[in-house]
Amino acid sequence: MGRTLLHRGFPDDPGRFAEKFVIDRMGGFKKDMLICLTPSPSESRASPTHAYFPALAACCGTLEYLTALYTGRGGSLGWDQVAIFAENYLPQPDYSEDTIRVLMQAFRNSVAHRGIATGIWVDRNPKYLGRRVTWKVLANSARPAIQIIQEDGIIKYDPPWQCQYTHRVHIHLKSFGLDIRNAGREYATDVSFNSELQKMFFKIMRKLYPQ
């Protein structure tokens, strides 16, 4: 068994500490995603199932965590800050501002508070007023990892009444998780030598580990 090093082995090198901290967090995230996406027997169908929404929660939480470290903002973090991180570190145009906004407002909030996505999410943004969004969450590695597709339909079986939708969001969890890990590694490299990023990083460290 390896010996745990104090301050992750870099007590006098803030940049290398920050880099190692983020790389280690990406390792934990990879492990969590592997557990969530390992097939398991289903009681309701013949084919195996996965822990889709715990995996999605892990993705959204880790994306917020990286954004907090990048921006130095914690409790007041909003989707627009996540969009800034995405613009710099996630594949574009796959993670556009609109995609990030829908991800955080329709999925992150719903999964965090209810453990599952809302059946229909009604977009209140004036630019997309009237957009009614449902979802399809898959364990695979198709791309783009998140895509908003125009699709008119009616949900008939789950709700107590027929419920119309105009768009469906497809989320491919393996691709999403890989994109986040790649973003984390790229950010880890940047924070290792960028003093401004280190300032933001340690601002969050002081909240997580008060002196």
C-alpha positions in Angstrom: 0.0 0.0 0.0 1.4 3.4 -1.0 2.1 6.0 1.7 -0.2 9.1 1.7 2.0 12.2 1.2 1.3 15.4 3.2 -0.1 18.2 1.0 -0.2 15.7 -1.9 3.5 15.8 -2.0 3.9 19.5 -2.8 3.8 21.5 0.5 5.9 24.4 -1.0 4.6 24.4 -4.5 1.0 25.8 -4.8 0.9 25.2 -8.6 1.9 21.5 -8.4 -0.4 21.0 -5.4 -3.4 22.4 -7.4 -2.5 20.3 -10.4 -2.3 17.1 -8.2 -5.6 18.0 -6.4 -7.5 18.3 -9.6 -6.0 15.2 -11.2 -6.8 13.2 -8.1 -10.4 14.5 -8.2 -10.7 13.4 -11.9 -9.5 9.9 -10.8 -12.3 9.8 -8.2 -14.8 11.0 -10.8 -13.7 8.3 -13.2 -14.2 5.6 -10.6 -17.7 6.9 -9.7 -18.7 6.9 -13.4 -17.4 3.4 -13.9 -19.5 2.2 -11.0 -22.6 4.0 -12.3 -22.2 2.8 -15.8 -21.5 -0.9 -15.0 -24.5 -2.9 -16.3 -26.7 -4.4 -13.7 -29.8 -6.6 -14.0 -33.2 -4.8 -14.4 -36.4 -5.9 -12.7 -38.5 -4.3 -15.4 -36.8 -5.3 -18.7 -34.7 -8.1 -20.1 -31.7 -6.0 -20.9 -29.3 -4.7 -18.2 -29.7 -1.2 -16.9 -27.4 1.5 -15.4 -27.4 4.1 -12.7 -28.2 6.8 -15.3 -29.1 9.7 -13.0 -26.5 9.1 -10.3 -24.0 9.3 -13.2 -25.6 12.5 -14.5 -25.5 14.0 -11.0 -21.8 13.1 -10.8 -21.2 14.8 -14.1 -23.0 18.0 -13.2 -21.5 18.1 -9.8 -17.9 17.6 -11.1 -18.5 20.2 -13.8 -19.7 22.7 -11.1 -16.7 21.8 -8.9 -14.2 22.5 -11.7 -16.0 25.8 -12.5 -15.8 26.8 -8.9 -12.1 26.2 -8.8 -11.6 28.0 -12.1 -13.7 31.1 -11.2 -13.1 31.3 -7.4 -16.9 31.3 -6.9 -18.7 28.8 -4.8 -22.2 29.3 -3.4 -23.1 32.0 -5.9 -22.2 29.8 -8.9 -24.6 30.0 -11.8 -25.0 28.4 -15.2 -23.3 31.4 -16.9 -20.1 30.7 -14.9 -20.3 27.0 -16.0 -20.7 28.3 -19.6 -17.5 30.3 -19.3 -15.6 27.2 -18.1 -17.1 25.2 -20.9 -16.1 27.7 -23.5 -12.5 27.4 -22.4 -12.3 23.7 -21.7 -15.1 21.6 -23.2 -15.4 20.8 -27.0 -17.2 23.5 -29.0 -19.7 24.0 -30.4 -21.0 20.9 -28.5 -21.2 22.7 -25.2 -22.7 26.0 -26.3 -24.1 28.6 -23.9 -27.7 27.3 -24.6 -26.7 23.7 -24.1 -25.0 24.5 -20.8 -28.0 26.6 -19.6 -30.5 23.7 -20.4 -28.1 21.2 -18.8 -27.9 23.2 -15.6 -31.5 24.4 -15.3 -33.4 21.4 -16.6 -31.2 18.6 -15.5 -28.7 19.6 -12.7 -31.4 21.2 -10.6 -33.9 18.5 -11.1 -31.5 15.6 -10.4 -30.1 17.4 -7.4 -33.5 18.0 -5.8 -35.5 15.0 -7.0 -33.0 12.4 -8.2 -34.4 12.2 -11.7 -35.0 14.7 -14.6 -38.4 16.5 -14.9 -40.8 14.8 -17.3 -41.2 18.0 -19.2 -39.1 21.1 -18.6 -40.7 24.4 -19.9 -38.0 26.9 -21.0 -38.7 30.3 -19.6 -35.9 32.1 -21.5 -37.5 34.8 -23.8 -35.4 33.6 -26.7 -36.8 30.0 -26.4 -40.2 30.7 -24.9 -42.5 27.9 -25.5 -39.8 25.2 -25.8 -40.9 22.2 -23.9 -38.1 19.8 -23.3 -38.0 16.1 -22.5 -35.0 13.8 -22.4 -33.2 10.6 -23.3 -30.3 9.6 -21.2 -28.0 6.8 -22.4 -24.9 5.1 -21.1 -23.0 5.1 -24.4 -20.2 7.1 -26.0 -22.0 8.7 -29.0 -21.3 12.3 -29.9 -22.1 15.0 -29.3 -22.4 14.1 -25.7 -25.3 16.5 -25.2 -27.6 17.5 -28.0 -30.9 19.4 -28.1 -33.1 18.0 -30.9 -36.4 19.5 -32.1 -38.9 16.7 -31.8 -42.7 17.1 -31.4 -44.5 14.5 -29.4 -46.8 13.6 -26.5 -45.9 11.7 -23.3 -48.9 9.5 -22.7 -48.1 6.8 -20.1 -46.0 8.3 -17.3 -48.1 11.4 -16.4 -51.8 11.5 -15.3 -52.6 13.4 -18.6 -51.1 13.7 -22.0 -48.1 16.1 -22.0 -46.8 17.7 -25.1 -43.1 18.3 -25.8 -41.3 20.2 -28.6 -37.6 19.1 -28.0 -35.7 16.2 -26.6 -32.2 16.4 -25.0 -30.0 13.4 -25.7 -27.3 12.9 -23.1 -24.6 10.3 -23.7 -23.0 9.7 -20.3 -19.7 8.0 -21.3 -18.9 10.9 -23.7 -20.0 13.5 -21.2 -17.8 12.0 -18.5 -14.8 11.7 -20.8 -15.2 15.3 -21.8 -15.3 16.5 -18.2 -12.2 14.4 -17.3 -10.3 15.8 -20.3 -11.4 19.3 -19.3 -10.2 18.7 -15.7 -6.8 17.5 -16.9 -6.4 20.5 -19.2 -7.4 22.9 -16.4 -5.0 21.1 -14.0 -2.1 21.8 -16.4 -3.1 25.5 -16.7 -3.5 26.0 -12.9 0.0 24.5 -12.3 1.7 27.6 -13.8 -1.0 30.3 -14.0 -0.9 32.5 -10.9 -4.3 34.0 -11.5 -5.9 30.6 -11.8 -4.0 29.6 -8.6 -5.5 32.6 -6.8 -9.0 31.5 -7.7 -8.2 27.9 -6.8 -7.0 28.7 -3.3 -10.0 31.0 -2.8 -12.1 27.9 -3.0 -9.7 25.9 -0.9 -10.1 28.3 1.9 -13.9 27.7 1.8 -13.4 23.9 1.7 -10.7 23.8 4.3 -11.0 26.8 6.5 -7.7 27.7 8.2 
